[in-house]
Amino acid sequence: MSLLEKAKIAIRKSATDSLDNDVLDLIETAKEDLRAAGIRDDVIDDAESYPLVRRAIITYVRTYYGEPED
């Protein structure tokens, strides 16, 4: 399952949602934020292999997507 699919599940959006570009933009912004914090590019680019990095990206998306209820 891709990072996009995992992020969409986290924000409760369907697989056919037309807002994929918004979610992808947030994923890329989260990656840039991690780079600014000093995380190595190779770790960020392979986020699927690093659970903490993957969770940080998904949490970022959940925080900044729309108006989360929780």
All heavy atoms as TSV, in Angstrom:
chain	resi	resn	atom	element	x	y	z
A	1	MET	N	N	0.846	-1.166	0.000
A	1	MET	CA	C	0.000	0.000	0.000
A	1	MET	C	C	0.902	1.243	0.000
A	1	MET	O	O	1.847	1.339	0.760
A	1	MET	CB	C	-0.891	-0.032	1.248
A	1	MET	CG	C	-1.876	1.104	1.309
A	1	MET	SD	S	-2.961	1.071	2.770
A	1	MET	CE	C	-3.783	-0.481	2.590
A	2	SER	N	N	0.576	2.175	-0.851
A	2	SER	CA	C	1.396	3.378	-0.989
A	2	SER	C	C	1.159	4.354	0.161
A	2	SER	O	O	0.166	4.258	0.883
A	2	SER	CB	C	1.080	4.082	-2.311
A	2	SER	OG	O	-0.187	4.711	-2.232
A	3	LEU	N	N	2.073	5.287	0.293
A	3	LEU	CA	C	1.946	6.320	1.315
A	3	LEU	C	C	0.674	7.143	1.083
A	3	LEU	O	O	-0.019	7.506	2.032
A	3	LEU	CB	C	3.185	7.209	1.302
A	3	LEU	CG	C	3.441	8.083	2.503
A	3	LEU	CD1	C	3.422	7.293	3.800
A	3	LEU	CD2	C	4.774	8.788	2.359
A	4	LEU	N	N	0.348	7.398	-0.174
A	4	LEU	CA	C	-0.891	8.118	-0.505
A	4	LEU	C	C	-2.098	7.346	0.005
A	4	LEU	O	O	-2.990	7.914	0.641
A	4	LEU	CB	C	-1.002	8.356	-2.005
A	4	LEU	CG	C	-2.336	8.935	-2.499
A	4	LEU	CD1	C	-2.578	10.317	-1.891
A	4	LEU	CD2	C	-2.361	8.988	-4.014
A	5	GLU	N	N	-2.140	6.058	-0.256
A	5	GLU	CA	C	-3.275	5.243	0.188
A	5	GLU	C	C	-3.381	5.211	1.708
A	5	GLU	O	O	-4.480	5.330	2.261
A	5	GLU	CB	C	-3.150	3.825	-0.368
A	5	GLU	CG	C	-3.324	3.755	-1.870
A	5	GLU	CD	C	-2.938	2.402	-2.443
A	5	GLU	OE1	O	-1.946	1.808	-1.982
A	5	GLU	OE2	O	-3.648	1.943	-3.348
A	6	LYS	N	N	-2.246	5.096	2.384
A	6	LYS	CA	C	-2.255	5.079	3.855
A	6	LYS	C	C	-2.712	6.419	4.413
A	6	LYS	O	O	-3.471	6.468	5.378
A	6	LYS	CB	C	-0.869	4.718	4.378
A	6	LYS	CG	C	-0.520	3.272	4.139
A	6	LYS	CD	C	0.877	2.957	4.605
A	6	LYS	CE	C	1.194	1.507	4.272
A	6	LYS	NZ	N	2.549	1.128	4.655
A	7	ALA	N	N	-2.266	7.503	3.799
A	7	ALA	CA	C	-2.682	8.833	4.253
A	7	ALA	C	C	-4.178	9.028	4.037
A	7	ALA	O	O	-4.868	9.590	4.890
A	7	ALA	CB	C	-1.887	9.917	3.532
A	8	LYS	N	N	-4.688	8.553	2.910
A	8	LYS	CA	C	-6.119	8.695	2.632
A	8	LYS	C	C	-6.967	7.890	3.608
A	8	LYS	O	O	-8.030	8.343	4.026
A	8	LYS	CB	C	-6.416	8.306	1.188
A	8	LYS	CG	C	-5.910	9.352	0.203
A	8	LYS	CD	C	-6.046	8.918	-1.225
A	8	LYS	CE	C	-7.483	8.792	-1.632
A	8	LYS	NZ	N	-7.656	8.554	-3.054
A	9	ILE	N	N	-6.483	6.739	4.005
A	9	ILE	CA	C	-7.196	5.957	5.018
A	9	ILE	C	C	-7.206	6.729	6.332
A	9	ILE	O	O	-8.229	6.813	7.010
A	9	ILE	CB	C	-6.547	4.574	5.193
A	9	ILE	CG1	C	-6.850	3.709	3.969
A	9	ILE	CG2	C	-7.032	3.894	6.472
A	9	ILE	CD1	C	-6.074	2.419	3.912
A	10	ALA	N	N	-6.077	7.334	6.674
A	10	ALA	CA	C	-5.963	8.075	7.931
A	10	ALA	C	C	-6.910	9.269	7.993
A	10	ALA	O	O	-7.395	9.627	9.057
A	10	ALA	CB	C	-4.527	8.538	8.144
A	11	ILE	N	N	-7.177	9.879	6.829
A	11	ILE	CA	C	-8.083	11.034	6.816
A	11	ILE	C	C	-9.494	10.641	6.365
A	11	ILE	O	O	-10.338	11.496	6.134
A	11	ILE	CB	C	-7.539	12.190	5.946
A	11	ILE	CG1	C	-7.325	11.746	4.504
A	11	ILE	CG2	C	-6.278	12.761	6.545
A	11	ILE	CD1	C	-6.964	12.870	3.553
A	12	ARG	N	N	-9.715	9.345	6.239
A	12	ARG	CA	C	-11.042	8.801	5.914
A	12	ARG	C	C	-11.568	9.267	4.564
A	12	ARG	O	O	-12.704	9.701	4.428
A	12	ARG	CB	C	-12.075	9.144	6.980
A	12	ARG	CG	C	-11.787	8.936	8.448
A	12	ARG	CD	C	-11.221	7.654	8.822
A	12	ARG	NE	N	-11.196	7.410	10.275
A	12	ARG	CZ	C	-10.086	7.434	10.998
A	12	ARG	NH1	N	-8.951	7.798	10.457
A	12	ARG	NH2	N	-10.104	7.090	12.274
A	13	LYS	N	N	-10.718	9.194	3.543
A	13	LYS	CA	C	-11.133	9.542	2.183
A	13	LYS	C	C	-11.119	8.287	1.320
A	13	LYS	O	O	-10.260	7.428	1.473
A	13	LYS	CB	C	-10.199	10.588	1.567
A	13	LYS	CG	C	-10.277	11.928	2.246
A	13	LYS	CD	C	-11.637	12.542	2.040
A	13	LYS	CE	C	-11.807	13.818	2.801
A	13	LYS	NZ	N	-13.143	14.348	2.740
A	14	SER	N	N	-12.044	8.218	0.380
A	14	SER	CA	C	-12.153	7.038	-0.471
A	14	SER	C	C	-11.020	6.986	-1.492
A	14	SER	O	O	-10.395	7.987	-1.809
A	14	SER	CB	C	-13.488	7.037	-1.201
A	14	SER	OG	O	-13.521	8.087	-2.140
A	15	ALA	N	N	-10.817	5.796	-2.013
A	15	ALA	CA	C	-9.745	5.579	-2.990
A	15	ALA	C	C	-9.991	6.333	-4.291
A	15	ALA	O	O	-9.063	6.571	-5.045
A	15	ALA	CB	C	-9.602	4.083	-3.274
A	16	THR	N	N	-11.226	6.721	-4.553
A	16	THR	CA	C	-11.530	7.418	-5.801
A	16	THR	C	C	-11.726	8.919	-5.591
A	16	THR	O	O	-12.228	9.605	-6.452
A	16	THR	CB	C	-12.804	6.837	-6.445
A	16	THR	OG1	O	-13.877	6.974	-5.514
A	16	THR	CG2	C	-12.612	5.383	-6.811
A	17	ASP	N	N	-11.326	9.405	-4.453
A	17	ASP	CA	C	-11.516	10.811	-4.126
A	17	ASP	C	C	-10.758	11.691	-5.117
A	17	ASP	O	O	-9.622	11.406	-5.491
A	17	ASP	CB	C	-11.034	11.072	-2.706
A	17	ASP	CG	C	-11.470	12.424	-2.190
A	17	ASP	OD1	O	-12.446	12.991	-2.708
A	17	ASP	OD2	O	-10.831	12.910	-1.266
A	18	SER	N	N	-11.364	12.780	-5.519
A	18	SER	CA	C	-10.740	13.675	-6.496
A	18	SER	C	C	-9.736	14.630	-5.866
A	18	SER	O	O	-9.148	15.443	-6.558
A	18	SER	CB	C	-11.831	14.485	-7.219
A	18	SER	OG	O	-12.520	15.287	-6.272
A	19	LEU	N	N	-9.526	14.531	-4.552
A	19	LEU	CA	C	-8.610	15.435	-3.869
A	19	LEU	C	C	-7.222	14.830	-3.638
A	19	LEU	O	O	-6.490	15.277	-2.765
A	19	LEU	CB	C	-9.222	15.871	-2.534
A	19	LEU	CG	C	-10.551	16.611	-2.657
A	19	LEU	CD1	C	-11.149	16.871	-1.293
A	19	LEU	CD2	C	-10.387	17.905	-3.421
A	20	ASP	N	N	-6.864	13.841	-4.447
A	20	ASP	CA	C	-5.547	13.210	-4.315
A	20	ASP	C	C	-4.419	14.227	-4.379
A	20	ASP	O	O	-3.425	14.096	-3.658
A	20	ASP	CB	C	-5.324	12.165	-5.404
A	20	ASP	CG	C	-6.050	10.868	-5.117
A	20	ASP	OD1	O	-6.760	10.780	-4.109
A	20	ASP	OD2	O	-5.889	9.935	-5.916
A	21	ASN	N	N	-4.556	15.230	-5.235
A	21	ASN	CA	C	-3.486	16.221	-5.363
A	21	ASN	C	C	-3.267	16.988	-4.068
A	21	ASN	O	O	-2.127	17.304	-3.718
A	21	ASN	CB	C	-3.760	17.186	-6.511
A	21	ASN	CG	C	-3.572	16.537	-7.858
A	21	ASN	OD1	O	-2.820	15.584	-7.997
A	21	ASN	ND2	N	-4.259	17.040	-8.854
A	22	ASP	N	N	-4.342	17.264	-3.339
A	22	ASP	CA	C	-4.204	17.930	-2.043
A	22	ASP	C	C	-3.434	17.054	-1.062
A	22	ASP	O	O	-2.566	17.525	-0.334
A	22	ASP	CB	C	-5.571	18.269	-1.447
A	22	ASP	CG	C	-6.279	19.376	-2.192
A	22	ASP	OD1	O	-5.615	20.129	-2.927
A	22	ASP	OD2	O	-7.508	19.484	-2.030
A	23	VAL	N	N	-3.768	15.777	-1.044
A	23	VAL	CA	C	-3.100	14.850	-0.131
A	23	VAL	C	C	-1.638	14.690	-0.541
A	23	VAL	O	O	-0.738	14.711	0.314
A	23	VAL	CB	C	-3.824	13.490	-0.090
A	23	VAL	CG1	C	-3.085	12.503	0.800
A	23	VAL	CG2	C	-5.261	13.660	0.391
A	24	LEU	N	N	-1.383	14.555	-1.827
A	24	LEU	CA	C	-0.001	14.436	-2.300
A	24	LEU	C	C	0.812	15.682	-1.968
A	24	LEU	O	O	1.983	15.584	-1.598
A	24	LEU	CB	C	0.025	14.186	-3.819
A	24	LEU	CG	C	-0.378	12.790	-4.254
A	24	LEU	CD1	C	-0.554	12.743	-5.771
A	24	LEU	CD2	C	0.638	11.763	-3.791
A	25	ASP	N	N	0.195	16.836	-2.067
A	25	ASP	CA	C	0.871	18.087	-1.716
A	25	ASP	C	C	1.245	18.095	-0.235
A	25	ASP	O	O	2.356	18.487	0.132
A	25	ASP	CB	C	-0.021	19.274	-2.057
A	25	ASP	CG	C	0.674	20.596	-1.807
A	25	ASP	OD1	O	1.796	20.787	-2.319
A	25	ASP	OD2	O	0.096	21.447	-1.101
A	26	LEU	N	N	0.346	17.645	0.610
A	26	LEU	CA	C	0.641	17.574	2.041
A	26	LEU	C	C	1.737	16.564	2.346
A	26	LEU	O	O	2.581	16.800	3.219
A	26	LEU	CB	C	-0.627	17.237	2.832
A	26	LEU	CG	C	-1.617	18.379	2.980
A	26	LEU	CD1	C	-2.923	17.871	3.579
A	26	LEU	CD2	C	-1.037	19.488	3.840
A	27	ILE	N	N	1.760	15.454	1.629
A	27	ILE	CA	C	2.828	14.465	1.806
A	27	ILE	C	C	4.174	15.089	1.452
A	27	ILE	O	O	5.151	14.952	2.197
A	27	ILE	CB	C	2.554	13.202	0.964
A	27	ILE	CG1	C	1.374	12.420	1.560
A	27	ILE	CG2	C	3.801	12.320	0.868
A	27	ILE	CD1	C	0.866	11.282	0.696
A	28	GLU	N	N	4.228	15.788	0.342
A	28	GLU	CA	C	5.484	16.437	-0.061
A	28	GLU	C	C	5.888	17.533	0.917
A	28	GLU	O	O	7.071	17.692	1.231
A	28	GLU	CB	C	5.361	16.992	-1.478
A	28	GLU	CG	C	5.296	15.921	-2.542
A	28	GLU	CD	C	6.447	14.931	-2.464
A	28	GLU	OE1	O	7.614	15.370	-2.362
A	28	GLU	OE2	O	6.178	13.716	-2.475
A	29	THR	N	N	4.915	18.270	1.432
A	29	THR	CA	C	5.208	19.310	2.424
A	29	THR	C	C	5.745	18.682	3.708
A	29	THR	O	O	6.690	19.194	4.319
A	29	THR	CB	C	3.954	20.142	2.715
A	29	THR	OG1	O	3.472	20.694	1.485
A	29	THR	CG2	C	4.249	21.278	3.682
A	30	ALA	N	N	5.165	17.571	4.113
A	30	ALA	CA	C	5.643	16.864	5.305
A	30	ALA	C	C	7.087	16.407	5.112
A	30	ALA	O	O	7.913	16.519	6.021
A	30	ALA	CB	C	4.741	15.666	5.597
A	31	LYS	N	N	7.389	15.913	3.916
A	31	LYS	CA	C	8.761	15.474	3.633
A	31	LYS	C	C	9.736	16.645	3.714
A	31	LYS	O	O	10.833	16.511	4.261
A	31	LYS	CB	C	8.830	14.808	2.258
A	31	LYS	CG	C	8.157	13.449	2.221
A	31	LYS	CD	C	8.252	12.845	0.836
A	31	LYS	CE	C	7.646	11.457	0.777
A	31	LYS	NZ	N	7.780	10.867	-0.569
A	32	GLU	N	N	9.336	17.794	3.189
A	32	GLU	CA	C	10.197	18.983	3.275
A	32	GLU	C	C	10.385	19.423	4.719
A	32	GLU	O	O	11.469	19.854	5.112
A	32	GLU	CB	C	9.629	20.123	2.434
A	32	GLU	CG	C	9.761	19.915	0.938
A	32	GLU	CD	C	11.199	19.709	0.496
A	32	GLU	OE1	O	12.098	20.449	0.950
A	32	GLU	OE2	O	11.433	18.771	-0.298
A	33	ASP	N	N	9.338	19.304	5.505
A	33	ASP	CA	C	9.420	19.637	6.920
A	33	ASP	C	C	10.419	18.717	7.630
A	33	ASP	O	O	11.209	19.168	8.465
A	33	ASP	CB	C	8.035	19.536	7.548
A	33	ASP	CG	C	7.900	20.293	8.846
A	33	ASP	OD1	O	8.581	21.321	9.014
A	33	ASP	OD2	O	7.102	19.865	9.690
A	34	LEU	N	N	10.383	17.433	7.298
A	34	LEU	CA	C	11.340	16.486	7.878
A	34	LEU	C	C	12.771	16.811	7.446
A	34	LEU	O	O	13.698	16.716	8.247
A	34	LEU	CB	C	10.974	15.053	7.489
A	34	LEU	CG	C	9.702	14.503	8.133
A	34	LEU	CD1	C	9.306	13.190	7.483
A	34	LEU	CD2	C	9.901	14.321	9.633
A	35	ARG	N	N	12.936	17.204	6.183
A	35	ARG	CA	C	14.271	17.606	5.710
A	35	ARG	C	C	14.776	18.820	6.489
A	35	ARG	O	O	15.936	18.871	6.888
A	35	ARG	CB	C	14.244	17.909	4.217
A	35	ARG	CG	C	14.185	16.693	3.339
A	35	ARG	CD	C	14.258	17.032	1.842
A	35	ARG	NE	N	14.172	15.821	1.074
A	35	ARG	CZ	C	13.039	15.275	0.616
A	35	ARG	NH1	N	11.880	15.885	0.833
A	35	ARG	NH2	N	13.046	14.153	-0.058
A	36	ALA	N	N	13.895	19.779	6.706
A	36	ALA	CA	C	14.265	20.978	7.457
A	36	ALA	C	C	14.649	20.634	8.894
A	36	ALA	O	O	15.465	21.335	9.503
A	36	ALA	CB	C	13.111	21.981	7.446
A	37	ALA	N	N	14.093	19.538	9.419
A	37	ALA	CA	C	14.409	19.105	10.776
A	37	ALA	C	C	15.695	18.276	10.832
A	37	ALA	O	O	16.122	17.871	11.899
A	37	ALA	CB	C	13.247	18.296	11.348
A	38	GLY	N	N	16.293	18.013	9.656
A	38	GLY	CA	C	17.571	17.311	9.624
A	38	GLY	C	C	17.506	15.834	9.316
A	38	GLY	O	O	18.519	15.135	9.421
A	39	ILE	N	N	16.346	15.329	8.924
A	39	ILE	CA	C	16.231	13.920	8.552
A	39	ILE	C	C	16.850	13.735	7.167
A	39	ILE	O	O	16.604	14.525	6.254
A	39	ILE	CB	C	14.757	13.453	8.543
A	39	ILE	CG1	C	14.084	13.765	9.883
A	39	ILE	CG2	C	14.645	11.977	8.197
A	39	ILE	CD1	C	14.702	13.094	11.075
A	40	ARG	N	N	17.644	12.693	7.014
A	40	ARG	CA	C	18.350	12.444	5.749
A	40	ARG	C	C	17.377	12.156	4.602
A	40	ARG	O	O	16.338	11.525	4.798
A	40	ARG	CB	C	19.297	11.255	5.897
A	40	ARG	CG	C	20.431	11.477	6.844
A	40	ARG	CD	C	21.443	10.326	6.814
A	40	ARG	NE	N	20.900	9.047	6.381
A	40	ARG	CZ	C	20.834	7.967	7.171
A	40	ARG	NH1	N	21.238	8.023	8.421
A	40	ARG	NH2	N	20.351	6.841	6.696
A	41	ASP	N	N	17.746	12.608	3.410
A	41	ASP	CA	C	16.925	12.396	2.216
A	41	ASP	C	C	16.653	10.922	1.953
A	41	ASP	O	O	15.534	10.556	1.584
A	41	ASP	CB	C	17.594	13.007	0.980
A	41	ASP	CG	C	17.475	14.511	0.929
A	41	ASP	OD1	O	16.578	15.066	1.603
A	41	ASP	OD2	O	18.283	15.139	0.218
A	42	ASP	N	N	17.675	10.070	2.113
A	42	ASP	CA	C	17.476	8.653	1.815
A	42	ASP	C	C	16.453	8.020	2.761
A	42	ASP	O	O	15.693	7.141	2.357
A	42	ASP	CB	C	18.799	7.877	1.845
A	42	ASP	CG	C	19.474	7.899	3.209
A	42	ASP	OD1	O	19.519	8.977	3.831
A	42	ASP	OD2	O	19.978	6.842	3.639
A	43	VAL	N	N	16.386	8.480	3.986
A	43	VAL	CA	C	15.398	7.972	4.940
A	43	VAL	C	C	13.999	8.454	4.550
A	43	VAL	O	O	13.047	7.679	4.543
A	43	VAL	CB	C	15.759	8.417	6.378
A	43	VAL	CG1	C	14.649	8.065	7.354
A	43	VAL	CG2	C	17.080	7.794	6.811
A	44	ILE	N	N	13.899	9.718	4.194
A	44	ILE	CA	C	12.598	10.279	3.795
A	44	ILE	C	C	12.099	9.625	2.512
A	44	ILE	O	O	10.916	9.275	2.404
A	44	ILE	CB	C	12.697	11.811	3.632
A	44	ILE	CG1	C	12.983	12.448	4.989
A	44	ILE	CG2	C	11.424	12.378	3.013
A	44	ILE	CD1	C	13.367	13.908	4.910
A	45	ASP	N	N	12.993	9.442	1.551
A	45	ASP	CA	C	12.596	8.845	0.275
A	45	ASP	C	C	12.156	7.398	0.423
A	45	ASP	O	O	11.419	6.883	-0.409
A	45	ASP	CB	C	13.738	8.954	-0.733
A	45	ASP	CG	C	14.014	10.396	-1.136
A	45	ASP	OD1	O	13.103	11.245	-0.984
A	45	ASP	OD2	O	15.142	10.673	-1.587
A	46	ASP	N	N	12.612	6.736	1.479
A	46	ASP	CA	C	12.236	5.344	1.742
A	46	ASP	C	C	11.375	5.264	3.001
A	46	ASP	O	O	11.574	4.403	3.848
A	46	ASP	CB	C	13.502	4.488	1.874
A	46	ASP	CG	C	13.202	3.011	1.861
A	46	ASP	OD1	O	12.129	2.608	1.355
A	46	ASP	OD2	O	14.037	2.239	2.376
A	47	ALA	N	N	10.427	6.172	3.110
A	47	ALA	CA	C	9.600	6.287	4.315
A	47	ALA	C	C	8.886	4.984	4.662
A	47	ALA	O	O	8.653	4.689	5.830
A	47	ALA	CB	C	8.578	7.414	4.145
A	48	GLU	N	N	8.568	4.175	3.665
A	48	GLU	CA	C	7.877	2.908	3.912
A	48	GLU	C	C	8.710	1.971	4.787
A	48	GLU	O	O	8.161	1.140	5.494
A	48	GLU	CB	C	7.526	2.227	2.594
A	48	GLU	CG	C	6.442	2.929	1.816
A	48	GLU	CD	C	5.116	2.971	2.563
A	48	GLU	OE1	O	4.747	1.972	3.207
A	48	GLU	OE2	O	4.463	4.015	2.524
A	49	SER	N	N	10.020	2.097	4.752
A	49	SER	CA	C	10.902	1.230	5.542
A	49	SER	C	C	11.171	1.773	6.936
A	49	SER	O	O	11.803	1.106	7.746
A	49	SER	CB	C	12.235	1.038	4.807
A	49	SER	OG	O	12.028	0.391	3.587
A	50	TYR	N	N	10.729	2.992	7.197
A	50	TYR	CA	C	10.981	3.635	8.482
A	50	TYR	C	C	9.646	4.010	9.128
A	50	TYR	O	O	9.062	5.057	8.809
A	50	TYR	CB	C	11.853	4.877	8.295
A	50	TYR	CG	C	13.231	4.555	7.777
A	50	TYR	CD1	C	13.495	4.563	6.412
A	50	TYR	CD2	C	14.252	4.224	8.660
A	50	TYR	CE1	C	14.754	4.247	5.938
A	50	TYR	CE2	C	15.520	3.921	8.192
A	50	TYR	CZ	C	15.758	3.924	6.834
A	50	TYR	OH	O	17.011	3.614	6.357
A	51	PRO	N	N	9.151	3.168	10.036
A	51	PRO	CA	C	7.824	3.398	10.618
A	51	PRO	C	C	7.649	4.773	11.261
A	51	PRO	O	O	6.574	5.375	11.145
A	51	PRO	CB	C	7.686	2.288	11.662
A	51	PRO	CG	C	8.626	1.219	11.205
A	51	PRO	CD	C	9.749	1.927	10.521
A	52	LEU	N	N	8.667	5.290	11.924
A	52	LEU	CA	C	8.529	6.602	12.557
A	52	LEU	C	C	8.386	7.717	11.530
A	52	LEU	O	O	7.613	8.656	11.720
A	52	LEU	CB	C	9.718	6.886	13.478
A	52	LEU	CG	C	9.772	6.056	14.755
A	52	LEU	CD1	C	11.063	6.340	15.519
A	52	LEU	CD2	C	8.570	6.330	15.634
A	53	VAL	N	N	9.112	7.606	10.427
A	53	VAL	CA	C	9.023	8.603	9.363
A	53	VAL	C	C	7.669	8.505	8.682
A	53	VAL	O	O	7.000	9.512	8.449
A	53	VAL	CB	C	10.176	8.437	8.342
A	53	VAL	CG1	C	9.995	9.363	7.162
A	53	VAL	CG2	C	11.519	8.678	9.026
A	54	ARG	N	N	7.242	7.290	8.401
A	54	ARG	CA	C	5.933	7.081	7.781
A	54	ARG	C	C	4.825	7.663	8.667
A	54	ARG	O	O	3.950	8.382	8.207
A	54	ARG	CB	C	5.709	5.588	7.534
A	54	ARG	CG	C	4.404	5.275	6.840
A	54	ARG	CD	C	4.244	3.790	6.559
A	54	ARG	NE	N	4.255	3.003	7.781
A	54	ARG	CZ	C	5.159	2.057	8.074
A	54	ARG	NH1	N	6.126	1.778	7.229
A	54	ARG	NH2	N	5.081	1.386	9.199
A	55	ARG	N	N	4.882	7.380	9.964
A	55	ARG	CA	C	3.873	7.887	10.880
A	55	ARG	C	C	3.914	9.404	10.979
A	55	ARG	O	O	2.878	10.066	11.047
A	55	ARG	CB	C	4.062	7.253	12.269
A	55	ARG	CG	C	3.116	7.741	13.338
A	55	ARG	CD	C	1.638	7.648	12.998
A	55	ARG	NE	N	1.247	6.369	12.477
A	55	ARG	CZ	C	0.113	6.170	11.793
A	55	ARG	NH1	N	-0.732	7.154	11.584
A	55	ARG	NH2	N	-0.183	4.979	11.325
A	56	ALA	N	N	5.110	9.992	10.945
A	56	ALA	CA	C	5.230	11.458	10.989
A	56	ALA	C	C	4.554	12.086	9.781
A	56	ALA	O	O	3.846	13.086	9.900
A	56	ALA	CB	C	6.701	11.864	11.058
A	57	ILE	N	N	4.739	11.500	8.611
A	57	ILE	CA	C	4.131	12.027	7.388
A	57	ILE	C	C	2.612	11.898	7.455
A	57	ILE	O	O	1.877	12.851	7.157
A	57	ILE	CB	C	4.702	11.326	6.144
A	57	ILE	CG1	C	6.187	11.698	5.968
A	57	ILE	CG2	C	3.894	11.667	4.895
A	57	ILE	CD1	C	6.924	10.874	4.936
A	58	ILE	N	N	2.129	10.750	7.868
A	58	ILE	CA	C	0.681	10.533	7.949
A	58	ILE	C	C	0.063	11.454	8.997
A	58	ILE	O	O	-1.012	12.036	8.781
A	58	ILE	CB	C	0.371	9.054	8.218
A	58	ILE	CG1	C	0.735	8.227	6.976
A	58	ILE	CG2	C	-1.099	8.846	8.583
A	58	ILE	CD1	C	0.700	6.731	7.181
A	59	THR	N	N	0.727	11.632	10.115
A	59	THR	CA	C	0.228	12.534	11.152
A	59	THR	C	C	0.183	13.967	10.643
A	59	THR	O	O	-0.780	14.705	10.906
A	59	THR	CB	C	1.099	12.436	12.421
A	59	THR	OG1	O	1.045	11.093	12.895
A	59	THR	CG2	C	0.618	13.391	13.498
A	60	TYR	N	N	1.178	14.371	9.890
A	60	TYR	CA	C	1.206	15.705	9.294
A	60	TYR	C	C	-0.011	15.893	8.388
A	60	TYR	O	O	-0.704	16.903	8.457
A	60	TYR	CB	C	2.499	15.893	8.509
A	60	TYR	CG	C	2.706	17.285	7.974
A	60	TYR	CD1	C	3.507	18.189	8.654
A	60	TYR	CD2	C	2.115	17.696	6.787
A	60	TYR	CE1	C	3.718	19.473	8.169
A	60	TYR	CE2	C	2.312	18.975	6.293
A	60	TYR	CZ	C	3.112	19.854	6.993
A	60	TYR	OH	O	3.307	21.127	6.507
A	61	VAL	N	N	-0.258	14.901	7.536
A	61	VAL	CA	C	-1.409	14.975	6.625
A	61	VAL	C	C	-2.705	15.078	7.420
A	61	VAL	O	O	-3.552	15.927	7.123
A	61	VAL	CB	C	-1.439	13.763	5.671
A	61	VAL	CG1	C	-2.739	13.721	4.873
A	61	VAL	CG2	C	-0.239	13.786	4.730
A	62	ARG	N	N	-2.853	14.238	8.449
A	62	ARG	CA	C	-4.082	14.290	9.263
A	62	ARG	C	C	-4.250	15.640	9.934
A	62	ARG	O	O	-5.361	16.147	10.077
A	62	ARG	CB	C	-4.063	13.209	10.337
A	62	ARG	CG	C	-4.329	11.832	9.757
A	62	ARG	CD	C	-4.621	10.849	10.824
A	62	ARG	NE	N	-5.919	11.187	11.419
A	62	ARG	CZ	C	-6.343	10.715	12.561
A	62	ARG	NH1	N	-5.594	9.907	13.261
A	62	ARG	NH2	N	-7.525	11.062	13.031
A	63	THR	N	N	-3.156	16.230	10.358
A	63	THR	CA	C	-3.220	17.510	11.063
A	63	THR	C	C	-3.628	18.649	10.138
A	63	THR	O	O	-4.403	19.520	10.527
A	63	THR	CB	C	-1.856	17.841	11.696
A	63	THR	OG1	O	-1.531	16.788	12.623
A	63	THR	CG2	C	-1.868	19.175	12.412
A	64	TYR	N	N	-3.119	18.642	8.921
A	64	TYR	CA	C	-3.325	19.784	8.025
A	64	TYR	C	C	-4.379	19.581	6.953
A	64	TYR	O	O	-4.652	20.500	6.186
A	64	TYR	CB	C	-1.994	20.202	7.387
A	64	TYR	CG	C	-1.069	20.789	8.394
A	64	TYR	CD1	C	-0.017	20.055	8.930
A	64	TYR	CD2	C	-1.272	22.089	8.856
A	64	TYR	CE1	C	0.822	20.600	9.888
A	64	TYR	CE2	C	-0.433	22.638	9.804
A	64	TYR	CZ	C	0.610	21.901	10.313
A	64	TYR	OH	O	1.423	22.436	11.266
A	65	TYR	N	N	-4.992	18.410	6.880
A	65	TYR	CA	C	-6.017	18.177	5.857
A	65	TYR	C	C	-7.380	18.607	6.378
A	65	TYR	O	O	-7.886	18.094	7.362
A	65	TYR	CB	C	-6.075	16.700	5.446
A	65	TYR	CG	C	-7.024	16.488	4.306
A	65	TYR	CD1	C	-6.607	16.683	3.005
A	65	TYR	CD2	C	-8.343	16.129	4.534
A	65	TYR	CE1	C	-7.489	16.510	1.951
A	65	TYR	CE2	C	-9.219	15.959	3.483
A	65	TYR	CZ	C	-8.780	16.153	2.193
A	65	TYR	OH	O	-9.651	15.988	1.156
A	66	GLY	N	N	-7.989	19.561	5.713
A	66	GLY	CA	C	-9.342	19.989	6.067
A	66	GLY	C	C	-9.441	20.482	7.485
A	66	GLY	O	O	-8.581	21.174	7.993
A	67	GLU	N	N	-10.511	20.084	8.151
A	67	GLU	CA	C	-10.761	20.445	9.535
A	67	GLU	C	C	-10.964	19.177	10.342
A	67	GLU	O	O	-12.105	18.740	10.542
A	67	GLU	CB	C	-11.980	21.350	9.635
A	67	GLU	CG	C	-11.785	22.668	8.933
A	67	GLU	CD	C	-13.021	23.561	9.013
A	67	GLU	OE1	O	-13.763	23.451	9.998
A	67	GLU	OE2	O	-13.203	24.333	8.077
A	68	PRO	N	N	-9.867	18.560	10.790
A	68	PRO	CA	C	-10.010	17.283	11.498
A	68	PRO	C	C	-10.822	17.425	12.776
A	68	PRO	O	O	-10.754	18.448	13.457
A	68	PRO	CB	C	-8.569	16.883	11.821
A	68	PRO	CG	C	-7.717	18.034	11.484
A	68	PRO	CD	C	-8.511	19.029	10.696
A	69	GLU	N	N	-11.618	16.401	13.048
A	69	GLU	CA	C	-12.474	16.405	14.231
A	69	GLU	C	C	-11.731	15.951	15.477
A	69	GLU	O	O	-12.153	16.240	16.579
A	69	GLU	CB	C	-13.686	15.508	13.994
A	69	GLU	CG	C	-14.575	16.023	12.880
A	69	GLU	CD	C	-15.723	15.066	12.594
A	69	GLU	OE1	O	-15.949	14.140	13.377
A	69	GLU	OE2	O	-16.383	15.270	11.573
A	70	ASP	N	N	-10.662	15.175	15.302
A	70	ASP	CA	C	-9.961	14.648	16.479
A	70	ASP	C	C	-8.560	15.193	16.619
A	70	ASP	O	O	-7.926	15.655	15.793
A	70	ASP	CB	C	-9.917	13.128	16.438
A	70	ASP	CG	C	-9.313	12.573	15.143
A	70	ASP	OD1	O	-9.248	13.291	14.154
A	70	ASP	OD2	O	-8.936	11.405	15.152
